[in-house]
Amino acid sequence: MAITTTQKVINIGSSKGVTIPAKDLKALGLDTGSMVKITAEPAKKEVPQKHSKLMKEYDQFVDQYGQTLKNLKDR
């Protein structure tokens, strides 16, 4: 059995780390001292479904007018 979860990297003393939620530890039968295999990759922020249309329109706007806006900013 394996779990897939998204966790935020946190400070642990002078190091960084992630936590494993208690419910996931229980589901896997793990406890303090258990060995685990970890694979890490950056997680993409998920856009809520209700905002996906807005984001698509924003991307189209930036594609069409992005350079014009940059030119105006630099005036």
Secondary structure as GFF3:
##gff-version 3
##sequence-region A 1 75
A	DSSP	beta_strand	10	12	.	.	.	ID=ss1
A	DSSP	beta_strand	15	17	.	.	.	ID=ss2
A	DSSP	alpha_helix	22	28	.	.	.	ID=ss3
A	DSSP	alpha_helix	49	73	.	.	.	ID=ss4
###
